[in-house]
């Protein structure tokens, strides 16, 4: 709306001004480092900790990091290309609205899952989240109706934030407490690297196919594969 009213440059300057006047004071006055706490009693100080090499050579690590790497490659790729995919179909204003819808649903999805996730199997919750994204992406390739596209973006967005936070829950339950930081950090690094490849890959598919249908189907396939992959468990 601001871009339409005052142009891109002034809209971005306004966004920067709001960041400086609102977010910076909030951080300075209200965000505090938590007080130091003693290590949990469950941590065994004498237990040998994993190394990064141990993790990378272990199937236990890859059945956690692999599914999220696939999902993030799809997710980051779609988010980067969401506007150029949507704008020719529904116009720039509705395309921008679709990003807002997806973002609001991401917040709602995090709060909703966060309220019940302790009572769920995190792998099953992850599989459902990834499968829902695959269904939403497939639906986007089947319609040009603005309302249906916004609904698909809402369904997709409901799981966007959860795909980022669910790895920690699985790592917490399946790895020793002493290894949590290293395993989660390495899992995040693998996912970030895969996510960084997503936009370029989707762009190459779009350039080769001539439209976004094939690209979105590839994203949906990544999500479907990740949904099945994450249900694999260590014996």
Legacy VTK file of the C-alpha trace (Angstrom):
# vtk DataFile Version 3.0
C-alpha trace
ASCII
DATASET POLYDATA
POINTS 235 float
0.000 0.000 0.000
2.800 2.412 0.849
4.610 1.659 -2.405
1.433 2.380 -4.335
0.908 5.642 -2.467
4.398 7.155 -2.270
6.688 4.908 -4.335
9.201 2.224 -3.429
12.005 4.499 -2.223
9.876 6.508 0.204
8.112 3.368 1.421
11.437 1.744 2.277
12.672 4.917 3.980
9.487 4.932 6.041
10.013 1.295 7.012
13.588 2.091 8.069
12.377 5.050 10.139
9.803 2.858 11.914
12.503 0.295 12.651
14.721 2.927 14.247
11.980 4.645 16.238
10.101 1.555 17.451
12.184 -1.620 17.365
15.523 -0.236 18.517
14.093 1.338 21.715
12.116 -1.846 22.424
15.319 -3.904 22.239
17.332 -1.437 24.316
14.777 -1.055 27.111
13.037 -4.426 27.341
15.304 -7.172 26.002
17.648 -8.516 28.644
20.021 -11.436 28.743
18.698 -14.236 30.971
20.527 -14.781 34.257
23.099 -17.585 34.292
21.769 -20.959 35.351
23.499 -24.081 36.541
23.681 -27.028 34.164
20.706 -29.406 34.453
21.234 -32.324 36.766
20.469 -34.730 33.917
23.642 -33.779 32.054
26.356 -36.379 32.521
29.676 -34.506 32.610
31.715 -37.686 32.162
29.821 -38.860 29.067
31.875 -38.394 25.870
30.350 -35.694 23.683
29.874 -36.090 19.963
32.039 -34.167 17.535
30.853 -32.638 14.278
32.597 -35.463 12.427
30.691 -38.020 14.503
27.411 -36.311 13.681
28.053 -35.982 9.942
28.961 -39.675 9.746
25.845 -40.777 11.632
22.483 -41.763 10.200
20.936 -40.502 13.452
21.956 -36.980 12.513
20.812 -37.145 8.881
17.343 -38.486 9.655
16.881 -35.238 11.578
18.712 -32.696 9.422
17.901 -34.205 6.005
14.115 -33.681 6.055
14.452 -30.107 7.288
17.095 -29.358 4.650
14.672 -30.457 1.925
11.806 -28.517 3.473
13.857 -25.329 3.840
15.135 -25.582 0.274
11.508 -25.640 -0.836
10.333 -23.019 1.651
13.010 -20.394 1.058
12.790 -20.951 -2.689
9.041 -20.391 -2.723
9.098 -17.362 -0.419
11.715 -15.602 -2.574
9.700 -16.290 -5.725
6.235 -15.782 -4.238
5.732 -12.238 -5.568
6.937 -12.933 -9.147
4.756 -16.067 -9.195
1.635 -14.384 -7.847
1.828 -10.904 -9.395
1.145 -11.887 -13.053
-1.879 -13.915 -11.922
-3.551 -11.675 -9.341
-1.749 -8.322 -9.583
0.900 -6.718 -7.397
-1.464 -5.633 -4.604
-2.959 -9.103 -4.061
0.473 -10.701 -4.433
1.724 -8.458 -1.634
-1.369 -9.326 0.392
-0.563 -13.002 -0.019
2.781 -12.430 1.722
0.987 -10.695 4.590
-1.518 -13.548 4.856
1.276 -16.106 4.918
3.193 -14.175 7.580
0.185 -13.764 9.861
-0.589 -17.465 9.526
3.029 -18.307 10.357
2.646 -16.486 13.679
-0.691 -18.197 14.351
0.820 -21.555 13.437
3.718 -21.158 15.846
1.458 -20.141 18.722
-1.001 -22.945 17.989
1.572 -25.713 17.715
3.546 -24.322 20.648
0.522 -24.702 22.906
0.150 -28.439 22.231
3.485 -29.689 20.896
4.585 -31.161 24.243
1.732 -33.642 23.924
2.597 -34.588 20.327
5.230 -36.711 18.637
7.431 -34.020 17.037
8.251 -36.200 14.050
4.581 -36.777 13.299
3.841 -33.057 13.774
6.694 -32.243 11.385
5.445 -34.725 8.791
1.956 -33.205 8.900
3.381 -29.687 8.583
5.507 -30.580 5.577
2.681 -32.517 3.930
0.349 -29.529 4.326
2.901 -27.332 2.565
3.135 -29.828 -0.286
-0.667 -29.816 -0.666
-0.773 -25.998 -0.591
1.935 -25.678 -3.253
0.210 -28.229 -5.472
-3.069 -26.320 -5.095
-1.346 -23.112 -6.223
-0.417 -24.786 -9.499
-4.023 -25.819 -10.145
-5.837 -22.484 -9.856
-5.668 -18.823 -10.816
-8.536 -17.737 -8.565
-7.272 -15.007 -6.192
-9.314 -16.218 -3.211
-8.134 -19.818 -3.600
-4.528 -18.692 -3.980
-4.785 -16.663 -0.770
-6.259 -19.677 1.024
-3.396 -21.838 -0.243
-0.904 -19.227 0.992
-2.621 -19.256 4.382
-2.381 -23.056 4.611
1.255 -22.903 3.542
2.042 -20.135 6.004
0.588 -22.018 8.969
3.645 -24.299 8.891
6.331 -21.816 7.799
7.514 -20.936 11.299
7.144 -24.469 12.635
9.538 -25.910 10.055
12.222 -23.683 11.596
11.496 -24.505 15.246
10.630 -28.217 15.154
14.231 -29.486 14.692
15.093 -28.391 18.239
12.279 -30.524 19.673
13.447 -33.633 17.821
17.099 -33.093 18.733
16.154 -32.548 22.382
14.309 -35.862 22.542
16.703 -38.019 20.525
20.195 -36.826 21.492
22.085 -36.525 24.756
21.804 -33.189 26.534
25.577 -32.684 26.257
25.314 -32.933 22.453
22.261 -30.708 22.023
24.050 -27.469 21.142
26.434 -29.008 18.635
23.822 -31.197 16.934
21.232 -28.434 16.675
23.825 -25.938 15.458
25.049 -28.338 12.777
21.469 -29.185 11.801
20.744 -25.460 11.441
23.860 -24.994 9.315
22.860 -27.818 6.972
19.332 -26.439 6.677
20.569 -22.901 6.062
22.922 -24.078 3.323
20.134 -26.051 1.640
17.742 -23.115 1.990
20.270 -20.825 0.322
20.249 -23.098 -2.731
16.454 -23.005 -3.029
15.910 -19.613 -4.730
18.548 -20.276 -7.376
17.224 -23.760 -8.079
13.645 -22.526 -8.420
14.855 -19.720 -10.690
16.661 -22.189 -12.949
13.565 -24.400 -13.193
11.404 -21.340 -13.907
13.798 -20.213 -16.653
13.919 -23.659 -18.221
10.187 -24.386 -18.069
8.978 -20.888 -18.923
6.611 -20.605 -15.959
6.396 -21.333 -12.246
4.217 -24.452 -12.434
7.104 -26.902 -12.731
9.094 -24.994 -10.081
6.259 -25.158 -7.559
5.711 -28.848 -8.296
9.381 -29.462 -7.514
8.929 -27.565 -4.226
5.870 -29.690 -3.445
7.871 -32.846 -4.212
10.630 -31.708 -1.821
8.035 -31.197 0.917
6.404 -34.565 0.253
9.786 -36.323 0.342
10.715 -34.490 3.557
7.387 -35.490 5.121
8.106 -39.173 4.477
11.811 -38.866 5.370
11.179 -37.340 8.793
9.094 -40.345 9.867
12.180 -42.563 9.662
13.395 -43.369 13.154
16.542 -44.837 14.648
15.968 -48.429 15.712
LINES 1 236
235 0 1 2 3 4 5 6 7 8 9 10 11 12 13 14 15 16 17 18 19 20 21 22 23 24 25 26 27 28 29 30 31 32 33 34 35 36 37 38 39 40 41 42 43 44 45 46 47 48 49 50 51 52 53 54 55 56 57 58 59 60 61 62 63 64 65 66 67 68 69 70 71 72 73 74 75 76 77 78 79 80 81 82 83 84 85 86 87 88 89 90 91 92 93 94 95 96 97 98 99 100 101 102 103 104 105 106 107 108 109 110 111 112 113 114 115 116 117 118 119 120 121 122 123 124 125 126 127 128 129 130 131 132 133 134 135 136 137 138 139 140 141 142 143 144 145 146 147 148 149 150 151 152 153 154 155 156 157 158 159 160 161 162 163 164 165 166 167 168 169 170 171 172 173 174 175 176 177 178 179 180 181 182 183 184 185 186 187 188 189 190 191 192 193 194 195 196 197 198 199 200 201 202 203 204 205 206 207 208 209 210 211 212 213 214 215 216 217 218 219 220 221 222 223 224 225 226 227 228 229 230 231 232 233 234
